[in-house]
Structures are given as structure tokens and as C-alpha cells.
Amino acid sequence: MASELPTFPRVVFTLLEPISLVAGCIGAFIDPDWFIAEQIASPIPLKHTDNARLVALQLGNLYGLIFMIGVAVLYTTSEIKVVRNYLWACWVADLSHIGLTLYLLGYDRSMAVSQWNAMAWGNIGATAFFCLTRTAYLLGLFGKSGKARPKSA
């Protein structure tokens, strides 16, 4: 199905986004304390609890799950409707992901874009890029997707 997408969204959804999801998964799994600390950077080192580490690891696990679902949907279905529904679900999740991040950063840190760390750029900047690409695709701004081919027997 990925071949049915216009070139730009195909590259974004089948290459860039999966790489970012794997990176998030690996980052949380390799060093949960770093992953937690980077969410809202603080000049004072914070002590992390086992509860916080568990939540970070669970989030990493969810990034891995989203990676696998995206690959499964985009590479195996022959139904453009399934792809569009998957992208709608991701679009809603993008908005809530960005909104929650901005809310917890607070107004001052959200507006201090030049002071964002790599995690903030991923949580806000990269997610906004994926969301805008989804929006443009869903609005038809990249043109129509190719016709789904019938499944081979």
C-alpha cells in the first residue's frame, strides 16, 4: 500500500516517522533516567522514581508498538480507506501529543523555541511536521493516492 501514497507523504510515513518511533523506543529503553530528564529539562538534576522509570519504559514500548502498527498498515493493506483511517488516528494523537507537551512545558518554555532541547524538538517540532504532512495528505494537497490494487490470490 505504501507505493499507492504520493511520494512525499510516502517517504515521511514509511521512512522518517518509523525511524523517529524506533529512536524514541530505543532512547527510553536504553536510559529511562535520561529519557525522563529530557522531557522537561531542568538545571537541577532530579531523582527519578521506579514509577517514573516504568512510565518511561511503557512509553518506549508504545513507540515500538506504533512503529509496528504503522509498518503493518502501510506495507500490507491494499485498502486506501484503512490507510486514511490510520492516518486520521495518528493525526488526533499528534494534536494531543503536542498539546500535552506544550501544556506541561508551560507558556514561557513553550515560547522559548531557541532553548528547546532535542526532546522538545521531537515532541513538538517533529510531531508538528508529521501532523502537518498528515493534514496536507488528508486534505488531498499531494494529489490523489493511486488506486488500490486487488489482492493476489
N, C-alpha and C positions, 0 to 999 in steps of 0.2 A: 504494500500500500504506500510505503514511503515514496516510491517512484511516481505516484499519482499527484503528489504535492508539487506546487510551483517551487522552483529552485531555491529561492531564499528561505522560505519557511521550512523546506525540507532540510536544508543544512542546519538551520537553527534548532529544529525539534529533534532531528535524528543524530546530530553530532555535538553541537555546542551544549545543549541542555543536558543530554546524558553525561557528558564529561563533567559538567558542574555538579550534577547529582552524585556521581561517584566521588568527586573531590569532597563534597560535604559529608558523605558517608565515611570515607577514609579518615578525614580530619577528626570527626567525632570519635571514631573507634580507636585511632592511634593515641590521641591525647585529649581525653574528655576535659581535663582541667584547663588546657589551653582553649579548647572549643568554648567552654563556659565563659572564661575570662574575656574572650574576644567579642562576645555578643554585645556587651555594653562595656567598652574599655574603661578602666578606672586606673588612675595613677597610683592608687593604693592596692597592693596585692590582696586579693580576697581569698579566704579559706573556703574551699568547696566541700559540701557535704556529700555523703553517699547518695542522698536523694537527688541532688543536683547532677551528680555524675550519671545516675541511672536515667534521668530525663534526657541528658545529652546523648547517651548511648541509644536510647529509644528513638530520639530524633534522627540520629545517624542511620538507624535501622529503617526508619521511614523514608529517608532519602534513597536508600538502597531499594526499597520496595517500589517507590515511584519510578526509579530508573528501570526496574524490571517490567513494570506495567507499561511504561511508555514504549520500551523496546518491543514488548509483546504486541501492543496495539498497533504501533506504526509499521512494524515489519511483518505482521501476519494477517491482518484483516484485509479483506477485499471490499469492505463496505465503507464508503466515504462518510456515511452517517455516523458510524462508530468512531471514526477519527474526529469528526466535528464534535461529537458529544464528549469525547476525551478532552479535546482542546477547550471546550466550554468549562468542564470541571476544573481543569488546570487554571483557566482564566479567573474563575471565582477564587481558587486557592491563592493565586498570585496577589489578588487585591487584598485578601485578608492577611497574607504573609507581610506584605508591605505595610499595611495599616497597623498591624500589631507591632511591627518593628519601630515604626515612627512614633507610635503612642508611647512605647516603653523607653525610647530614646529621649522623649520629651522635645519640646519645641526648639530649645536652644541647640541641642546636639543634632537634631534633625536638620536644622538650617545651616549648621557649620559643616557644609559638604567638604571643604578643604581639609577638615580634620577627621574625616571618616577613615576607619581602618579597613583592611581588606574584607573583613567580615561584614561590615556595614555596606560596603560596595556590593558584596554578593547578595546580602539580604534585601537591599533596596535597589541598587543600580542594575544588577544583572536580572533580578526578578522583574523590574520595570521593563527592561529590554524584552524579556520573554513575553511579558503581558502585552506590550505594545505590538509585538510581532503577531501574537495570537489575535489581538483585536483587528489588526490590518487583514490578517488571513480570513477571519470570520466575517468581516465586512466585505470581503471579495476584492480588496485592493491589490492583491497579487494576481488577479485573474482567476478564472475557474480552475478547479482541480480537474485532472484528467478523469475520464470515465473509468469506473472500477471494472476490472476485467473479471469475467466469470472464473470461478474456481476450476482448476483442472481436476479431472477425475482420477 
